[in-house]
Amino acid sequence: MNTALTLDAPRPLHEYAPSSLELIKGIRREGYLGWMMKVWRQHGDLVRIRMGSRSFLLVTHPDHVRHINVTQRESYDKAESYDSLRELLLGNGIVTATGVDWRRQRKLMAPFFTPRGVEKFYPIFLSDTQQLIEHWRSQHQGSGRPVEMLDEMMQVTAAVILHSVFSTDTGETLQRIKHSIETMISHISNMQMRPVQVPLWVPTPGNLRFHRAQKLVTAYIHELIARRRAIPTEQWPDDLLTKLMTTRDEETGTVMAEQLLVDNGITLFAAGHETTARTLSFLWYALSQNPEVERRLHAELDSVLGDAPPTINDLKKLPYTLQVVKEVLRLYPAAPMYARDAVADDDLDGVRIPAGTRTIVFAYATHRHPAFWDEPERFDPDRWLPEREAERHAHAYHPFAIGPRICLGNNFSLLETHVMAAMLARHFKLRMKPGHVPQFDLLGTLGSRNGLPMLIEARTGTKTL
């Protein structure tokens, strides 16, 4: 395998301008993700794709990933490509903020999301996962009825976020907020994938649903903030919302403004539960397709955990479980691609990049690049043995993006996934519905167009906690 850390020589830019008919046929036949992979395989690591009056640069090679995200990061930001997310969902929260606003938010929020900082949420991970275990035992285990696994994982990760950010109970609150956020995300994703945009002011059924969901979520967070401010601060719960409301900017001495609290509340909920739920869903799919990996995982869990839930120290004794998680994130990254806009003129590997260029960093393809991954389509957790990981290009793997704008919640998500994978796999085997073959595609984030229906089976020899 070629593990060289730099390109042997500058590679020429490939231009590709599919006709509208070619584009429609290709996406209809292969899905949007499959079509993008075909473009990469046919045209190489740096491709300018022109679609009518619009164009973007498709970036795949790890050297180019490093250039945009690390070495020349000041020349790229989340500009025009994120306007719809700003306007319709996340406002100017941490994910969509730019420039000075982003740096101030990042500095303020980063201490809450360090590896040590996220450990304070560990009891929530344990409690909400245990509730799911009990639900599966009473409702689904051995029933012979498949469940939609993404829905199951969305339910538990949404509960974790509500408890961690807002200290609210689940039940009806969880269902209303979860459903509303997902309605908004789905509507925005559908809008972005349509060749013809219908303005939001047009009273279509979809637009009306979007506006109702947006109003409900915004009002809910405003109400939480108002309730908290109505009681003495010493009575405020120790959650992320309290931290955002009380932490002061070192330079200005001010706390976060009300609208920014709302924006970040929505951001933490939307980004904090959906991507982790998808990772967990793909993990169960991967285990169901790789029995030897599943056997090794179960053997590790049985030897370390016995019948008790994992402690923080136990997780350090579950390296193979974490390797499985990392391999899921490689083959099935919840965000298969992400945009970075050139905010200044740049030169990328000999190619002039004018300010205003939209670059699409194609993580899904980087994670399958044959120059950096042996048998890239094979699910192999041993890729993540320390000695093998150390040999690999540092930017060949970026499921949470990379560089200063790496996802703020990556440590939270990794710890949560590690815990849930360990607890659920200790007690259950999950199997695909017989005959079902998932159709993976880009649905805003990575998903399966025909779902992930799975059967929940008890593992023999395990006891109730």
C-alpha angles and dihedrals in degrees: 000000000000107000096168111148096217137040114266090229138347110286120221120249113251120217120211124179111174118194117245090253093049091049095049093046093046095050092043091051101040105017122244094282093047091049091051091050090051090051090052094048093048100040106029140234099320117042132163106210116199120199110178109299092345129079140172138187116243110214122192115144114098091234089058091045088055092047094054098038103034123009097038098022093133089066094057133056144152096276129138094352089068098045094104092050090049095048099040109030125357105032111196097327125139096284097053103027117111140199119351093355091057094046092052093049093045092050091049097046103034096083090061092058105046116120088260093041095057092052089081087072092055095101089055091052090052096045097047092045091050089053089054091050090054092046092052092048094051100037113023115014110116093349094125088226115119120229126207099253097203090057091050093050093044089055096055097040090048089053090051092052094047090052095043099044105028107015088227126146120250122229114085094358092055093049095049097046095039092049093047095049091047091048089055094046092047093049093050092047091051091049092052093051096050118096089214118047121217109209115244092237090066105098098233117152090252094050092048091051090049093052092048091050093046092050093049096049095045092048091048094056093043088052092050091051092048092050091050094050090050092066131057113279092238087067094054114114118250097248137121094270091057090049091052091047096049107033112099128215107251093220102043101023089225129128124231114288119246096252091049089051088055092046092051092044090057091042094052092048097044097042096032101060109026101057094044090048090053092049091052092047091052089047091060090047092050093049091050089056097043110052096176091055089048091050092052091046092051091047091054093047093048094050095047106033107032105179098327128095114253122270122210088260091050090059089062087060092053102072095144090055089055090046088056090051092050092049090051089052089051099051097030109029109179088222102045092181138008135194131241120180122213107240093179134028111274143174116230114190091325095317119117112234111195119209109268095040113138112223121195111204104210105209093167090063095039087057089055099042106137092213090065106027128054111224089353097195093055117100102233120160090186087077083080098059104127095245093051093044091052091057095054128095105268092229100046088093123051113145090152094038115253143246125035092334095053109140109285091218098051094110091047092050095045093050093045092049093047091052096045094045091051096046098043097041089049090065108023145046116207122206132188116249104267112270095010117132114186117231103216116204144147106276096166084294126021112293145143116260091211097039133240106271109184139178119230115220129179118241110238117240097029123117133216112266 
